[in-house]
């Protein structure tokens, strides 16, 4: 089966040193891939390239076998959904209104949402366990609730690929697990492709099918969580000595800072 998205020797810079260099990997259908690395390693740049917001100066990205560069913005928005690290709303939209924003790629100019759009939005709310929040203001939500709603908005785009930039960065431990539970369940049950940037090595290792570790814009290591989350790899990428053992309950890699 062809990958949903393929990075083919991708390179990008902002006018100075390369932010990404010779990046090559794929994300398949029903696969959740985690991107790890220290600050400044190119993680967010990678997501912006996958979303078509940045165009690589070297290499190419292919989406469903077609060069990403030939997609119109509207076509791309029907295939790729981004859940950003932070989203600020200037008005007190209801949760349902926020989720309906995900239907914009399917609407013509000055066209209002129809029955189908409402059905998709309510299905997305149900899938993210957010139905009871539908009439509440986005301003009234906790961090975990808001993140579920932003994922619901992304689902309402009916994408093939969902991109998530640090989806748990402002959440406490309970909600971190809840969000990764949700992301993993949605990707695997709906045959979506997921690419998630995270600073939480343990959660990424527990939930992702494959990990990509970036260092100075290059892929330092890539493979299964068990192969990638090692003390040597982490010390090399993050410059911090750690001990890696096995979580006695889940069997996933467990990381302890020395």
C-alpha positions in Angstrom: 0.0 0.0 0.0 1.3 3.4 -0.9 2.0 5.8 2.0 -0.4 8.7 2.6 2.5 11.2 2.8 6.1 10.8 1.8 8.9 13.2 2.5 11.5 12.7 -0.2 14.9 14.2 0.7 13.3 17.3 2.0 15.4 20.4 2.8 14.3 23.8 4.0 15.9 27.0 5.4 14.6 30.4 6.4 17.5 32.2 4.7 20.2 31.0 7.0 21.3 27.5 8.1 19.2 24.5 7.0 16.2 24.0 9.3 15.7 20.6 7.7 18.2 18.6 5.7 17.6 15.4 3.6 14.5 14.4 5.6 13.0 11.2 4.2 10.3 9.1 5.7 6.6 8.0 5.2 3.4 7.9 7.1 1.0 5.1 6.1 -2.8 4.7 6.5 -3.7 4.0 10.0 -0.2 4.8 11.3 0.6 7.3 14.0 4.2 8.6 13.7 5.8 10.7 16.4 8.4 13.4 15.8 10.8 14.0 18.6 13.8 16.3 19.1 15.2 19.2 21.1 14.0 22.8 20.5 15.2 24.1 17.2 15.5 20.7 15.6 13.0 21.4 12.9 9.9 19.6 14.2 7.4 22.5 13.7 9.0 23.3 10.3 8.3 19.7 9.2 4.6 20.0 10.1 4.3 23.3 8.2 5.8 21.7 5.1 3.4 18.8 5.5 0.5 21.3 5.7 1.7 23.2 2.6 2.4 26.4 4.6 6.1 26.2 3.7 7.6 24.9 0.4 10.9 22.9 0.6 13.9 24.3 -1.2 15.1 20.8 -1.8 13.3 17.5 -2.3 9.6 17.1 -2.5 6.6 16.0 -0.4 4.1 13.6 -1.9 0.5 13.3 -0.6 -1.4 10.2 -1.9 1.2 9.8 -4.6 0.8 13.4 -5.9 3.3 16.2 -5.3 2.0 18.4 -2.5 2.9 21.4 -4.6 0.2 20.8 -7.2 -2.7 20.7 -4.6 -4.8 23.9 -4.4 -5.2 25.2 -0.9 -8.9 24.1 -0.8 -7.9 20.5 -2.0 -5.2 20.4 0.6 -7.5 21.4 3.4 -9.8 18.5 2.5 -6.9 16.1 2.9 -4.7 17.5 5.7 -5.9 18.9 9.0 -3.6 20.7 11.5 -4.1 20.9 15.3 -1.7 23.8 16.2 0.1 24.1 19.5 -2.0 27.2 20.4 -5.2 28.6 19.0 -6.6 32.0 20.1 -10.1 33.0 19.3 -11.1 36.7 19.1 -14.8 36.0 19.7 -16.7 33.8 22.1 -17.7 31.1 19.5 -19.6 28.2 20.7 -17.9 24.8 20.5 -20.2 23.7 17.7 -19.3 26.9 15.8 -15.6 26.1 16.2 -16.0 22.5 15.0 -18.0 23.8 12.0 -15.0 25.9 11.0 -13.5 22.6 9.8 -16.2 22.5 7.1 -14.9 25.6 5.3 -13.0 23.7 2.6 -16.3 22.2 1.5 -18.2 25.5 1.3 -18.4 28.0 -1.5 -18.0 31.7 -1.0 -20.9 33.1 1.1 -22.3 29.5 1.5 -23.7 28.5 4.8 -23.4 25.1 6.4 -26.0 22.6 5.4 -27.4 19.4 6.9 -24.4 17.3 5.9 -22.0 19.8 7.5 -23.9 19.7 10.8 -23.9 15.9 10.7 -20.2 15.8 10.2 -19.6 18.3 13.0 -21.8 16.5 15.5 -20.1 13.2 14.5 -16.7 14.8 15.2 -17.9 16.0 18.6 -19.1 12.5 19.5 -15.9 10.9 18.3 -13.9 13.3 20.7 -16.3 12.8 23.6 -17.3 16.5 23.3 -21.0 16.4 22.5 -22.0 17.8 25.9 -19.8 20.9 25.2 -21.5 21.8 21.9 -23.3 24.9 23.2 -20.6 26.2 25.6 -18.3 29.1 24.7 -14.8 28.1 23.7 -13.6 30.5 26.4 -15.2 28.4 29.1 -13.3 25.2 28.5 -10.4 23.7 30.3 -7.2 23.0 28.5 -8.1 19.3 27.9 -11.6 20.1 26.8 -10.4 22.8 24.3 -7.8 20.4 22.9 -10.6 17.8 22.3 -12.6 20.4 20.5 -9.7 21.4 18.3 -9.2 17.7 17.3 -12.9 17.6 16.6 -12.5 20.6 14.3 -9.7 18.8 12.5 -11.9 15.7 12.1 -14.7 17.8 10.6 -12.4 18.4 7.7 -12.6 14.7 6.9 -8.9 14.5 6.3 -6.6 11.7 5.3 -3.8 13.1 7.4 -4.0 14.9 10.8 -1.0 16.9 12.0 -0.6 17.7 15.7 1.9 20.2 17.1 2.6 19.6 20.8 -1.0 18.6 21.5 -0.4 18.1 25.2 2.1 20.8 26.0 -0.1 22.8 28.3 -2.0 20.0 29.9 -1.6 18.2 33.2 -0.8 14.5 33.4 -4.3 13.2 33.3 -5.2 15.2 30.2 -1.9 14.3 28.4 -2.8 10.6 28.6 -6.4 11.3 27.6 -5.4 13.3 24.5 -2.9 10.6 23.4 -5.5 7.9 24.0 -7.9 9.9 21.8 -5.4 10.6 19.0 -4.3 7.0 18.9 -7.8 5.6 18.9 -9.0 8.0 16.1 -6.0 7.3 13.8 -6.3 3.5 14.2 -10.0 3.2 14.2 -10.6 5.5 11.2 -7.6 4.5 9.2 -6.3 8.1 9.4 -2.6 9.0 9.1 -1.2 10.9 12.1 1.9 12.9 12.5 2.4 14.3 16.0 5.2 16.5 17.3 5.8 15.9 21.0 8.3 16.7 23.7 6.9 13.9 25.8 9.1 11.0 24.9 7.3 8.4 27.1 3.8 9.2 25.8 5.0 9.2 22.2 6.8 5.9 22.7 3.7 4.4 24.3 1.2 5.4 21.6 3.1 5.9 18.3 3.7 3.2 15.8 6.9 4.8 14.6 9.2 7.5 15.9 11.4 10.0 14.0 14.1 11.7 16.0 15.4 15.0 14.6 18.8 16.6 15.4 19.8 19.9 13.8 17.2 19.3 11.1 18.4 15.8 10.2 16.9 12.5 11.0 19.1 11.1 13.8 17.2 7.9 14.2 13.9 6.4 13.0 12.0 3.2 13.8 9.9 1.5 16.4 9.6 3.1 19.8 11.5 0.2 21.4 14.4 0.7 18.9 14.5 4.5 19.1 14.0 5.3 22.7 17.4 4.3 24.1 19.6 6.1 26.5 22.3 6.6 23.8 19.8 8.1 21.3 18.3 10.4 23.8 21.6 11.6 25.1 22.8 12.2 21.6 19.7 14.2 20.5 18.9 16.0 23.7 22.3 16.3 25.3 20.9 14.9 28.6 22.0 11.6 30.2 19.0 9.3 30.9 18.3 5.7 31.9 15.7 3.9 29.8 14.0 0.8 31.1 10.6 -0.9 30.5 7.4 0.3 32.1 6.3 -2.7 34.2 2.6 -2.3 33.3 2.7 -1.4 29.6 6.0 -2.7 28.4 6.7 0.7 26.7 10.1 2.4 27.2 10.3 4.4 30.4 12.8 7.4 30.6 14.4 8.6 33.8 16.7 11.6 33.8 20.0 10.9 35.5 
